[in-house]
Amino acid sequence: MMLWKKGMRVVAGAGILAAVFAGTAMAAEERTKITSIELIIDSDVQVGDESGDVSVTTNGSNYSIEDVEIVNDNGEWSSGDVPQVAITLEADSDYYFGTMSSSRVKLRGDDAKYIKSRREDSSSTLIVTIKLDELEGSLDIEDVAWENDDSTTARWEKSEGGNSYQVRLYRGNSSVGETVTTTNTSYNFADRITREGEFYFKVRSVGNDNKKGDWFESDYIYVDEEMLEDIRAGHY
């Protein structure tokens, strides 16, 4: 009889636990699950800015956006940077967030990609992390000129989106030698100037994914016999 009573106690205990779990499950099911979300992204983060602003709105119902934070804003934005944004959403009182994935998070507006998400506060809070497109600065180049009227050194200002530069030397309408690639913002053409005449150069910026900007042209310098002799003597 004692064994039977113990068995009854075990069965009764299991029944109580089952009832507790069933009650918990029923309590959770009283809220409606949110199975997908829609976010509209608007970013003005630009190369050269020390900060940036990303706004996020939604046409979805049963939840709202509580916070938007750029998580890798560590100073001035440079070409090639990829801003990451954490978006905090809160479900309405009778709703909760289900597990999210890239297929369940619809992103519209400015190009962005889903990275990850996590739920907090009994799934009433959802934090979605996305990344924006890689930043690209302008490939325009300013102040393209010779160092001075009697110089063989070409100079130009650094472009926002440039990783390197292609430079060409011209005498009259003809190019002199091959195109030079450099990461500097200057180049000395002394070894290519072997004749008298009018010389100028062109330069263009090369950015991410080998994207090339427009050619920018310098003014002319005239190399006479005296200057040519100095070049040959290694004075430039």
C-alpha contacts under 8 A as a table, 3 or more apart, distances in Angstrom:
res1	aa1	res2	aa2	distance
1	M	4	W	5.00
1	M	5	K	6.13
2	M	5	K	5.05
2	M	6	K	6.17
3	L	6	K	5.11
3	L	7	G	6.21
4	W	7	G	5.00
4	W	8	M	6.16
5	K	8	M	4.88
5	K	9	R	6.14
6	K	9	R	4.96
6	K	10	V	6.23
7	G	10	V	5.04
7	G	11	V	6.15
8	M	11	V	5.05
8	M	12	A	5.92
9	R	12	A	4.96
9	R	13	G	5.95
10	V	13	G	5.03
10	V	14	A	6.09
11	V	14	A	5.10
11	V	15	G	6.09
12	A	15	G	4.96
12	A	16	I	6.27
13	G	16	I	5.09
13	G	17	L	6.28
14	A	17	L	5.09
14	A	18	A	6.06
15	G	18	A	5.06
15	G	19	A	6.14
16	I	19	A	5.05
16	I	20	V	6.24
17	L	20	V	5.01
17	L	21	F	6.22
18	A	21	F	5.18
18	A	22	A	5.98
19	A	22	A	5.00
19	A	23	G	6.01
20	V	23	G	5.06
20	V	24	T	6.21
21	F	24	T	4.99
21	F	25	A	6.12
22	A	25	A	5.07
22	A	26	M	6.07
23	G	26	M	5.03
23	G	27	A	6.11
24	T	27	A	5.02
24	T	28	A	6.27
25	A	28	A	5.14
25	A	29	E	6.18
26	M	29	E	5.07
26	M	30	E	6.45
27	A	30	E	5.36
27	A	31	R	7.80
28	A	31	R	6.08
29	E	32	T	6.87
30	E	94	D	7.54
31	R	94	D	4.83
31	R	95	Y	4.83
31	R	96	Y	6.42
32	T	94	D	6.31
32	T	95	Y	4.61
32	T	96	Y	6.27
33	K	95	Y	5.77
33	K	96	Y	5.11
33	K	97	F	5.68
33	K	98	G	5.81
34	I	37	I	7.61
34	I	62	N	7.87
34	I	95	Y	6.70
34	I	96	Y	5.90
34	I	97	F	4.78
34	I	98	G	5.68
35	T	97	F	6.64
35	T	98	G	5.36
35	T	99	T	7.28
35	T	100	M	7.22
35	T	104	R	6.99
36	S	98	G	7.95
36	S	100	M	6.96
36	S	104	R	4.62
36	S	105	V	5.88
36	S	106	K	7.77
37	I	60	G	6.48
37	I	104	R	6.45
37	I	105	V	5.14
37	I	106	K	6.23
38	E	58	T	5.88
38	E	59	N	6.76
38	E	60	G	5.93
38	E	105	V	5.93
38	E	106	K	4.66
38	E	107	L	6.06
38	E	108	R	7.66
39	L	56	V	6.47
39	L	57	T	5.93
39	L	58	T	4.89
39	L	59	N	7.54
39	L	105	V	7.51
39	L	106	K	6.21
39	L	107	L	5.06
39	L	108	R	6.22
40	I	56	V	5.49
40	I	57	T	5.14
40	I	58	T	5.71
40	I	107	L	5.93
40	I	108	R	4.67
40	I	109	G	5.26
40	I	110	D	7.78
41	I	54	V	7.17
41	I	55	S	6.18
41	I	56	V	4.88
41	I	57	T	6.90
41	I	107	L	7.06
41	I	108	R	6.09
41	I	109	G	4.97
41	I	110	D	5.42
41	I	111	D	7.74
41	I	112	A	7.59
42	D	54	V	5.73
42	D	55	S	5.22
42	D	56	V	6.30
42	D	109	G	6.15
42	D	110	D	5.61
43	S	52	G	7.88
43	S	53	D	6.11
43	S	54	V	4.35
43	S	55	S	6.38
43	S	110	D	6.70
44	D	52	G	6.26
44	D	53	D	5.72
44	D	54	V	6.41
45	V	49	D	7.16
45	V	51	S	7.26
45	V	52	G	4.51
45	V	53	D	6.05
45	V	54	V	7.23
45	V	77	W	7.91
46	Q	49	D	5.78
46	Q	52	G	7.17
46	Q	77	W	6.73
46	Q	135	L	6.83
46	Q	136	E	7.97
46	Q	137	G	7.52
47	V	76	E	7.53
47	V	77	W	4.92
47	V	78	S	5.00
47	V	79	S	5.84
47	V	135	L	6.49
47	V	136	E	6.78
47	V	137	G	5.41
47	V	160	E	7.00
47	V	161	G	7.98
48	G	76	E	5.74
48	G	77	W	5.32
48	G	78	S	6.13
48	G	160	E	7.47
49	D	52	G	6.71
49	D	76	E	5.38
49	D	77	W	5.64
50	E	75	G	5.18
50	E	76	E	3.95
50	E	77	W	6.20
51	S	73	D	6.73
51	S	75	G	6.76
51	S	76	E	6.72
51	S	77	W	7.44
54	V	68	V	7.31
54	V	69	E	7.89
54	V	70	I	7.58
54	V	85	V	8.00
55	S	68	V	7.09
56	V	65	I	7.67
56	V	68	V	7.11
56	V	87	I	7.94
57	T	65	I	7.13
58	T	64	S	7.71
58	T	65	I	7.73
60	G	63	Y	7.08
61	S	64	S	7.61
62	N	91	A	6.01
62	N	92	D	5.26
62	N	95	Y	6.86
63	Y	89	L	6.63
63	Y	90	E	5.47
63	Y	91	A	4.15
63	Y	92	D	5.36
64	S	89	L	5.54
64	S	90	E	5.42
64	S	91	A	6.55
64	S	92	D	7.71
65	I	68	V	7.87
65	I	87	I	7.27
65	I	88	T	6.00
65	I	89	L	4.48
65	I	90	E	6.42
66	E	87	I	7.75
66	E	88	T	5.49
66	E	89	L	5.48
66	E	90	E	6.55
67	D	87	I	5.84
67	D	88	T	5.02
67	D	89	L	7.24
68	V	85	V	6.89
68	V	86	A	5.89
68	V	87	I	4.67
68	V	88	T	6.45
69	E	85	V	5.55
69	E	86	A	5.25
69	E	87	I	6.58
70	I	73	D	5.94
70	I	83	P	6.83
70	I	84	Q	5.76
70	I	85	V	4.41
70	I	86	A	6.37
71	V	83	P	7.69
71	V	84	Q	5.76
71	V	85	V	5.71
71	V	86	A	6.57
72	N	83	P	6.32
72	N	84	Q	6.10
72	N	85	V	7.95
73	D	76	E	8.00
73	D	77	W	7.84
73	D	83	P	7.32
77	W	81	D	6.60
78	S	81	D	5.71
78	S	135	L	7.17
78	S	136	E	7.98
78	S	137	G	7.56
78	S	160	E	7.68
78	S	161	G	7.95
79	S	134	E	7.59
79	S	135	L	5.18
79	S	136	E	4.88
79	S	137	G	5.40
79	S	160	E	6.80
79	S	161	G	5.30
79	S	162	G	7.85
79	S	208	N	8.00
80	G	134	E	5.41
80	G	135	L	5.21
80	G	136	E	6.26
80	G	208	N	6.99
81	D	134	E	5.60
81	D	135	L	5.47
82	V	131	K	6.63
82	V	132	L	6.09
82	V	133	D	6.16
82	V	134	E	4.57
82	V	135	L	6.25
83	P	131	K	5.78
83	P	132	L	5.51
83	P	133	D	7.53
83	P	134	E	7.44
84	Q	129	T	6.90
84	Q	130	I	5.72
84	Q	131	K	4.32
84	Q	132	L	6.33
85	V	129	T	5.54
85	V	130	I	5.35
85	V	131	K	6.16
85	V	132	L	7.82
86	A	127	I	6.48
86	A	128	V	5.64
86	A	129	T	4.36
86	A	130	I	6.58
87	I	127	I	5.50
87	I	128	V	5.11
87	I	129	T	6.23
88	T	125	T	7.08
88	T	126	L	5.83
88	T	127	I	4.45
88	T	128	V	6.49
89	L	125	T	5.75
89	L	126	L	5.14
89	L	127	I	6.25
89	L	128	V	7.99
90	E	124	S	5.94
90	E	125	T	4.76
90	E	126	L	6.51
91	A	94	D	7.84
91	A	95	Y	5.65
91	A	96	Y	5.69
91	A	97	F	6.96
91	A	124	S	5.18
91	A	125	T	6.36
92	D	95	Y	5.38
92	D	96	Y	7.54
92	D	124	S	7.77
93	S	96	Y	7.98
93	S	124	S	8.00
95	Y	124	S	7.13
96	Y	122	S	7.79
96	Y	123	S	5.41
96	Y	124	S	4.78
96	Y	125	T	7.73
97	F	100	M	7.97
97	F	119	R	7.29
97	F	123	S	5.33
97	F	124	S	6.09
97	F	125	T	7.23
97	F	126	L	6.76
98	G	123	S	7.27
99	T	119	R	7.91
100	M	103	S	7.93
100	M	104	R	5.76
100	M	105	V	6.87
100	M	117	S	6.65
101	S	104	R	5.27
101	S	105	V	6.39
101	S	114	Y	7.98
101	S	116	K	7.28
101	S	117	S	7.56
102	S	105	V	5.34
102	S	106	K	7.60
102	S	114	Y	5.64
102	S	115	I	7.61
102	S	116	K	7.96
103	S	106	K	7.14
105	V	114	Y	7.28
107	L	111	D	7.90
107	L	112	A	6.77
107	L	113	K	7.43
107	L	114	Y	7.94
108	R	111	D	7.19
108	R	112	A	7.89
110	D	132	L	7.84
111	D	132	L	6.20
111	D	133	D	6.11
112	A	130	I	6.48
112	A	131	K	5.51
112	A	132	L	4.38
112	A	133	D	6.09
113	K	130	I	5.45
113	K	131	K	5.35
113	K	132	L	6.52
114	Y	128	V	7.74
114	Y	129	T	6.50
114	Y	130	I	4.52
114	Y	131	K	6.62
115	I	128	V	7.76
115	I	129	T	5.56
115	I	130	I	5.09
115	I	131	K	6.80
116	K	128	V	6.04
116	K	129	T	5.37
116	K	130	I	7.14
117	S	126	L	6.89
117	S	127	I	5.44
117	S	128	V	4.30
117	S	129	T	5.98
118	R	126	L	5.83
118	R	127	I	5.45
118	R	128	V	6.78
119	R	122	S	7.46
119	R	123	S	4.96
119	R	124	S	7.26
119	R	125	T	5.60
119	R	126	L	4.61
119	R	127	I	6.44
120	E	123	S	5.08
120	E	124	S	6.47
120	E	125	T	5.02
120	E	126	L	6.37
121	D	124	S	5.50
121	D	125	T	5.88
122	S	125	T	7.56
123	S	126	L	6.81
136	E	160	E	7.95
136	E	161	G	5.57
136	E	207	G	7.89
136	E	208	N	7.41
137	G	159	S	7.66
137	G	160	E	4.64
137	G	161	G	3.75
137	G	162	G	7.52
138	S	159	S	6.59
138	S	160	E	5.30
138	S	161	G	5.05
138	S	162	G	7.79
139	L	159	S	5.58
139	L	160	E	6.37
139	L	161	G	5.17
139	L	162	G	5.89
139	L	204	R	7.80
139	L	205	S	5.55
139	L	206	V	7.25
139	L	207	G	7.02
139	L	212	K	7.47
139	L	213	G	5.15
139	L	214	D	7.60
140	D	159	S	5.93
140	D	160	E	7.77
140	D	204	R	7.89
140	D	205	S	7.19
140	D	213	G	6.68
140	D	214	D	7.15
141	I	144	V	7.10
141	I	156	W	6.92
141	I	157	E	6.06
141	I	158	K	6.66
141	I	159	S	5.29
141	I	204	R	7.30
141	I	205	S	7.23
141	I	216	F	6.97
142	E	156	W	6.32
142	E	157	E	5.31
142	E	158	K	7.69
142	E	159	S	7.61
143	D	155	R	7.70
143	D	156	W	5.25
143	D	157	E	5.84
144	V	154	A	7.68
144	V	155	R	6.03
144	V	156	W	4.44
144	V	157	E	7.07
144	V	203	V	7.82
144	V	216	F	6.94
144	V	217	E	6.65
144	V	218	S	5.26
145	A	148	N	7.91
145	A	154	A	6.11
145	A	155	R	5.63
145	A	156	W	6.42
145	A	218	S	4.83
145	A	219	D	6.15
146	W	149	D	6.82
146	W	151	S	6.44
146	W	152	T	6.98
146	W	153	T	5.86
146	W	154	A	4.59
146	W	155	R	5.85
146	W	218	S	7.06
146	W	219	D	7.36
146	W	221	I	7.77
147	E	151	S	5.79
147	E	152	T	7.51
147	E	153	T	5.69
147	E	154	A	6.05
147	E	155	R	6.15
148	N	151	S	5.27
149	D	221	I	5.88
150	D	221	I	7.16
150	D	223	V	7.94
150	D	227	M	7.71
151	S	236	Y	7.29
152	T	188	N	5.70
152	T	189	F	5.50
152	T	190	A	5.44
152	T	236	Y	6.76
153	T	186	S	6.73
153	T	187	Y	5.53
153	T	188	N	4.10
153	T	189	F	6.11
153	T	190	A	7.48
154	A	186	S	5.32
154	A	187	Y	5.20
154	A	188	N	6.15
154	A	189	F	7.46
154	A	201	F	7.42
155	R	185	T	5.86
155	R	186	S	4.31
155	R	187	Y	6.72
156	W	185	T	5.54
156	W	186	S	6.46
157	E	185	T	6.40
158	K	162	G	7.27
158	K	185	T	6.26
159	S	162	G	5.25
159	S	205	S	6.92
161	G	205	S	7.78
161	G	206	V	7.80
161	G	207	G	5.51
161	G	208	N	7.55
162	G	165	Y	7.15
162	G	205	S	5.18
162	G	206	V	5.20
162	G	207	G	4.45
162	G	208	N	7.59
163	N	183	T	6.65
163	N	205	S	7.38
163	N	206	V	5.92
163	N	207	G	5.22
163	N	208	N	7.22
164	S	181	T	6.93
164	S	182	T	5.69
164	S	183	T	4.35
164	S	184	N	7.31
164	S	205	S	6.11
164	S	206	V	5.27
164	S	207	G	6.98
165	Y	181	T	5.58
165	Y	182	T	5.37
165	Y	183	T	6.04
165	Y	184	N	7.55
165	Y	185	T	7.73
165	Y	203	V	6.68
165	Y	204	R	5.65
165	Y	205	S	4.60
165	Y	206	V	5.59
166	Q	179	T	6.34
166	Q	180	V	5.48
166	Q	181	T	4.53
166	Q	182	T	6.56
166	Q	203	V	5.54
166	Q	204	R	5.43
166	Q	205	S	6.55
166	Q	206	V	7.32
167	V	179	T	5.62
167	V	180	V	5.07
167	V	181	T	6.42
167	V	182	T	7.94
167	V	201	F	6.93
167	V	202	K	5.67
167	V	203	V	4.41
167	V	204	R	6.76
168	R	175	S	6.95
168	R	176	V	7.44
168	R	177	G	7.87
168	R	178	E	7.00
168	R	179	T	4.92
168	R	180	V	6.43
168	R	201	F	5.44
168	R	202	K	5.23
168	R	203	V	6.49
169	L	175	S	5.75
169	L	176	V	5.39
169	L	177	G	7.31
169	L	179	T	7.77
169	L	189	F	7.54
169	L	199	F	7.19
169	L	200	Y	6.09
169	L	201	F	4.40
169	L	202	K	6.64
170	Y	173	N	6.51
170	Y	174	S	5.47
170	Y	175	S	4.20
170	Y	176	V	5.37
170	Y	199	F	5.55
170	Y	200	Y	5.35
170	Y	201	F	5.70
170	Y	202	K	8.00
171	R	174	S	5.44
171	R	175	S	6.24
171	R	176	V	6.59
171	R	197	G	6.64
171	R	198	E	5.69
171	R	199	F	4.57
171	R	200	Y	6.68
172	G	197	G	7.39
172	G	198	E	5.89
172	G	199	F	6.40
172	G	200	Y	7.94
175	S	178	E	7.88
176	V	192	R	7.02
177	G	192	R	7.24
182	T	185	T	7.77
184	N	187	Y	7.49
188	N	191	D	7.89
189	F	192	R	5.41
189	F	193	I	6.55
190	A	193	I	5.45
190	A	231	I	6.30
190	A	236	Y	6.24
191	D	194	T	7.29
191	D	231	I	7.92
193	I	196	E	7.89
193	I	228	L	7.69
193	I	231	I	7.81
194	T	228	L	7.01
194	T	232	R	7.76
195	R	223	V	7.75
195	R	228	L	6.98
196	E	222	Y	7.53
196	E	223	V	5.09
196	E	224	D	5.23
196	E	225	E	6.26
196	E	228	L	6.67
197	G	222	Y	5.65
197	G	223	V	5.36
197	G	224	D	6.72
198	E	220	Y	6.15
198	E	221	I	5.66
198	E	222	Y	4.45
198	E	223	V	6.31
199	F	220	Y	5.48
199	F	221	I	5.45
199	F	222	Y	6.34
199	F	223	V	7.46
200	Y	217	E	7.41
200	Y	218	S	5.79
200	Y	219	D	6.03
200	Y	220	Y	4.83
200	Y	221	I	6.58
201	F	217	E	5.97
201	F	218	S	5.59
201	F	219	D	7.91
202	K	215	W	6.01
202	K	216	F	5.39
202	K	217	E	4.43
202	K	218	S	6.30
203	V	215	W	5.42
203	V	216	F	5.34
203	V	217	E	6.65
204	R	212	K	7.02
204	R	213	G	5.66
204	R	214	D	5.72
204	R	215	W	4.62
204	R	216	F	6.15
205	S	212	K	5.90
205	S	213	G	5.27
205	S	214	D	7.45
205	S	215	W	7.95
206	V	210	N	5.84
206	V	211	K	5.61
206	V	212	K	4.52
206	V	213	G	6.31
207	G	210	N	5.55
207	G	211	K	5.04
207	G	212	K	6.21
207	G	213	G	7.82
208	N	211	K	5.74
223	V	226	E	7.99
223	V	227	M	5.79
223	V	228	L	6.25
224	D	227	M	5.43
224	D	228	L	6.08
225	E	228	L	5.00
225	E	229	E	6.21
226	E	229	E	5.24
226	E	230	D	6.54
227	M	230	D	5.08
227	M	231	I	6.24
228	L	231	I	5.01
228	L	232	R	6.21
229	E	232	R	5.08
229	E	233	A	6.14
230	D	233	A	4.94
230	D	234	G	6.40
230	D	235	H	5.40
230	D	236	Y	7.26
231	I	234	G	5.19
231	I	235	H	5.55
231	I	236	Y	5.59
232	R	235	H	7.56
